[in-house]
Amino acid sequence: MPSFRSDGVRIAYSDEGEGEPILLIHGFASNVVTNWVDPGWVRTLVANGRRVIAFDNRGHGQSEKLYDQERYGAPTMAEDALALLDHLGIECTDVLGYSMGARIAAFLVLRHPERIRSVVLAGLGINMVRGMVGSRPLAKALEARTIDEVTNDTARSFRAFAEHTKSDLRALAACMRGPRENITPELLAGIRVPVLVAVGTEDVIGGSGPELAALIPGARLLNIEGRDHMKAVGDARFKQGVLDFLTQRP
């Protein structure tokens, strides 16, 4: 993957296809390949005439690993996304973010609405406002010597996923301990670009999609029936719902 520098941090990215751009932002402990290539998102979007840009968030995938927790946080990572758009000369784009990527996408549209044509907030429902599972247990799970020391089921699942993606556990722990800026209902009420909220109906990590959509004026809702946080990512109904939204949005 090629790379560029955002505020001095090396960020790896991919850029495939032609047509209207869409920026993909992956979730915690994931990367471009795991979140977007393997589940068929890049292939699907390119086949539907889109230019697909995706990047490994700082501390993830092929991007630079940082161990200072203050150098993380969704607003900082949203600025990496903006820097990539500037690097590629893209003035305005659709955005699809999953889980942590949805939180990053939310800060991107809140801070730079003129650069965003529409946004899909996926894999993260009302817990965008309420907060997801506690960051301290997850950080401790990532710092444990082995997964066998992790007893909390949710924390253990994140540790297992991080090992599956061959992530730098120390960098992920720093990311998890990083700044936690609040997204309030009042901030969400100020979003004026088209929004699709897409969450699995069994996603207890992301929380209720309908509750989040109700906070955003004009937001469309896609319930990914019968899918949890992990299994919703590659769901065919999820892909078709996003394609329909991109076709129908102004």
C-alpha positions as CSV (number, residue, x, y, z in Angstrom):
1,M,0.0,0.0,0.0
2,P,1.2,3.5,-0.7
3,S,1.5,5.9,2.2
4,F,1.6,9.6,3.1
5,R,2.2,11.7,6.2
6,S,-0.5,13.2,8.3
7,D,0.8,15.5,11.0
8,G,4.1,13.5,10.8
9,V,2.4,10.1,11.1
10,R,2.8,7.6,8.2
11,I,-0.6,6.5,7.0
12,A,-1.1,3.6,4.6
13,Y,-3.9,3.8,2.1
14,S,-5.5,2.2,-1.0
15,D,-7.1,3.9,-4.0
16,E,-9.0,1.8,-6.5
17,G,-11.5,2.3,-9.2
18,E,-12.9,5.4,-11.0
19,G,-16.0,7.5,-10.6
20,E,-17.4,9.4,-7.6
21,P,-15.2,8.8,-4.5
22,I,-16.2,7.1,-1.3
23,L,-13.9,7.0,1.7
24,L,-13.9,3.8,3.9
25,I,-12.9,4.0,7.6
26,H,-12.4,0.7,9.4
27,G,-13.1,-0.3,13.0
28,F,-10.9,-0.9,16.0
29,A,-8.2,-3.6,15.6
30,S,-9.1,-4.0,12.0
31,N,-7.5,-2.7,8.8
32,V,-8.3,-2.1,5.1
33,V,-7.9,-5.8,4.1
34,T,-9.9,-7.2,7.0
35,N,-12.7,-4.7,7.1
36,W,-13.1,-3.8,3.4
37,V,-11.2,-6.1,1.0
38,D,-11.9,-9.6,2.4
39,P,-15.7,-9.0,3.0
40,G,-16.0,-7.8,-0.6
41,W,-16.7,-4.1,-0.1
42,V,-14.0,-2.7,-2.4
43,R,-14.9,-5.1,-5.1
44,T,-18.6,-4.3,-4.9
45,L,-18.2,-0.6,-4.8
46,V,-15.6,-0.5,-7.7
47,A,-18.0,-2.8,-9.7
48,N,-20.7,-0.2,-9.1
49,G,-18.6,2.6,-10.6
50,R,-17.1,4.1,-7.5
51,R,-13.6,5.3,-6.7
52,V,-12.8,3.6,-3.4
53,I,-10.3,5.1,-1.0
54,A,-9.5,3.4,2.3
55,F,-6.8,3.8,4.9
56,D,-5.3,2.0,7.9
57,N,-6.0,4.2,10.9
58,R,-2.9,5.2,12.9
59,G,-1.7,2.4,15.1
60,H,-3.4,-0.2,12.8
61,G,-2.5,-2.3,9.8
62,Q,0.4,-1.0,7.7
63,S,0.2,2.5,9.2
64,E,2.7,3.8,11.8
65,K,2.3,2.4,15.3
66,L,2.2,5.0,18.1
67,Y,2.5,4.2,21.8
68,D,1.5,7.6,23.2
69,Q,-2.2,7.4,24.0
70,E,-2.6,11.2,23.6
71,R,-1.8,10.8,19.8
72,Y,-5.1,8.9,19.3
73,G,-8.7,9.8,19.7
74,A,-11.4,10.0,17.0
75,P,-11.1,13.7,16.2
76,T,-7.3,13.2,15.6
77,M,-8.0,10.2,13.4
78,A,-10.7,12.2,11.5
79,E,-8.0,14.7,10.7
80,D,-6.0,11.8,9.2
81,A,-8.9,11.1,6.9
82,L,-9.1,14.8,5.9
83,A,-5.4,14.9,5.2
84,L,-5.8,11.9,2.9
85,L,-8.5,13.7,1.0
86,D,-6.2,16.6,0.6
87,H,-3.3,14.4,-0.4
88,L,-5.4,12.9,-3.2
89,G,-7.0,16.2,-4.2
90,I,-10.5,15.1,-3.4
91,E,-12.8,18.1,-2.6
92,C,-15.9,16.2,-1.5
93,T,-16.7,12.5,-0.9
94,D,-19.2,10.0,0.5
95,V,-17.9,8.3,3.7
96,L,-18.6,4.8,5.1
97,G,-17.3,4.1,8.6
98,Y,-17.7,0.9,10.6
99,S,-17.7,0.8,14.4
100,M,-14.8,3.0,15.6
101,G,-14.7,4.1,11.9
102,A,-18.3,5.4,12.3
103,R,-17.2,7.5,15.3
104,I,-14.3,8.9,13.3
105,A,-16.7,9.6,10.3
106,A,-19.0,11.4,12.7
107,F,-16.2,13.8,13.8
108,L,-15.2,14.2,10.2
109,V,-18.7,15.4,9.1
110,L,-19.1,17.5,12.2
111,R,-15.9,19.3,11.7
112,H,-15.7,19.4,7.9
113,P,-19.2,19.2,6.5
114,E,-18.3,21.0,3.3
115,R,-16.0,18.0,2.4
116,I,-18.7,15.3,3.0
117,R,-21.4,14.5,0.5
118,S,-23.1,11.8,2.6
119,V,-22.1,9.5,5.5
120,V,-22.9,5.9,6.4
121,L,-22.6,5.3,10.2
122,A,-22.4,1.5,10.4
123,G,-21.7,-0.9,13.3
124,L,-22.3,1.8,15.9
125,G,-25.8,2.8,17.1
126,I,-26.8,4.7,20.2
127,N,-23.6,3.7,21.9
128,M,-22.0,6.5,19.8
129,V,-23.6,8.8,22.3
130,R,-23.8,6.5,25.4
131,G,-20.3,5.1,25.0
132,M,-19.3,1.5,24.1
133,V,-17.8,-1.1,26.5
134,G,-15.3,0.3,29.0
135,S,-12.0,1.2,27.5
136,R,-9.9,0.1,30.6
137,P,-10.9,-3.6,30.5
138,L,-10.2,-3.7,26.7
139,A,-6.9,-2.1,27.2
140,K,-5.9,-4.5,29.9
141,A,-7.0,-7.4,27.7
142,L,-4.7,-6.2,25.0
143,E,-1.8,-5.8,27.5
144,A,-2.3,-9.2,29.0
145,R,0.6,-11.6,28.4
146,T,-1.7,-14.2,26.8
147,I,-5.4,-14.3,25.9
148,D,-5.8,-17.0,28.6
149,E,-5.5,-14.3,31.2
150,V,-8.5,-12.5,29.9
151,T,-11.8,-13.5,31.5
152,N,-14.2,-10.8,30.4
153,D,-16.1,-12.2,27.4
154,T,-16.2,-8.9,25.4
155,A,-12.6,-8.0,26.2
156,R,-11.6,-11.6,25.2
157,S,-13.4,-11.3,21.9
158,F,-11.5,-8.0,21.1
159,R,-8.2,-9.6,22.1
160,A,-8.9,-12.6,19.9
161,F,-9.8,-10.3,16.9
162,A,-6.6,-8.3,17.4
163,E,-4.6,-11.4,17.4
164,H,-6.4,-12.6,14.2
165,T,-5.6,-9.4,12.4
166,K,-1.9,-9.7,13.6
167,S,-2.2,-6.2,15.2
168,D,0.3,-4.5,17.4
169,L,-1.3,-5.1,20.8
170,R,0.6,-2.3,22.5
171,A,-0.4,0.3,19.9
172,L,-4.0,-0.8,20.2
173,A,-3.9,-0.6,23.9
174,A,-2.6,3.0,23.6
175,C,-5.4,3.7,21.1
176,M,-8.0,2.3,23.5
177,R,-6.6,4.4,26.4
178,G,-6.6,7.6,24.2
179,P,-8.9,10.6,24.5
180,R,-12.6,9.9,24.6
181,E,-14.4,13.0,23.2
182,N,-18.1,12.9,23.6
183,I,-20.6,13.1,20.8
184,T,-23.8,14.6,22.1
185,P,-27.3,14.4,20.8
186,E,-27.0,18.2,20.2
187,L,-24.0,17.7,17.9
188,L,-25.8,15.0,16.0
189,A,-28.8,17.2,15.6
190,G,-26.7,19.6,13.7
191,I,-25.7,17.2,10.9
192,R,-27.1,18.4,7.6
193,V,-25.6,15.9,5.1
194,P,-27.6,12.7,4.1
195,V,-27.0,10.0,6.7
196,L,-27.6,6.3,6.7
197,V,-27.4,4.4,10.0
198,A,-26.7,0.7,9.5
199,V,-26.4,-1.6,12.5
200,G,-27.0,-5.3,13.1
201,T,-30.1,-6.1,15.0
202,E,-28.1,-8.3,17.3
203,D,-25.3,-5.8,17.8
204,V,-25.0,-5.3,21.6
205,I,-21.6,-3.7,21.2
206,G,-22.8,-0.9,18.9
207,G,-26.2,-0.5,20.4
208,S,-29.5,0.4,18.9
209,G,-29.5,1.7,15.3
210,P,-33.0,3.1,15.5
211,E,-32.2,5.1,18.6
212,L,-29.1,6.7,16.9
213,A,-31.0,7.4,13.7
214,A,-33.7,9.2,15.6
215,L,-31.2,11.8,16.8
216,I,-30.0,12.8,13.3
217,P,-32.4,14.9,11.2
218,G,-33.5,13.0,8.1
219,A,-31.3,10.0,8.8
220,R,-32.2,6.8,7.0
221,L,-32.1,3.5,8.9
222,L,-30.9,0.1,7.8
223,N,-31.5,-2.7,10.2
224,I,-29.2,-5.6,9.3
225,E,-31.4,-8.4,10.5
226,G,-30.0,-11.2,12.6
227,R,-26.4,-9.9,12.5
228,D,-24.2,-9.0,15.4
229,H,-21.2,-6.6,15.5
230,M,-18.8,-9.0,13.7
231,K,-21.1,-10.7,11.3
232,A,-22.8,-7.6,9.9
233,V,-19.7,-6.4,8.2
234,G,-19.9,-8.6,5.1
235,D,-23.7,-9.0,5.0
236,A,-25.1,-8.8,1.4
237,R,-28.1,-6.8,2.7
238,F,-25.7,-4.3,4.2
239,K,-23.9,-3.8,0.9
240,Q,-27.1,-3.4,-1.1
241,G,-28.5,-1.0,1.4
242,V,-25.4,1.2,1.1
243,L,-25.6,1.0,-2.7
244,D,-29.2,2.0,-2.6
245,F,-28.5,4.9,-0.3
246,L,-25.6,6.2,-2.5
247,T,-27.8,6.0,-5.5
248,Q,-30.7,7.8,-4.0
249,R,-29.0,10.5,-1.9
250,P,-29.0,14.0,-3.3
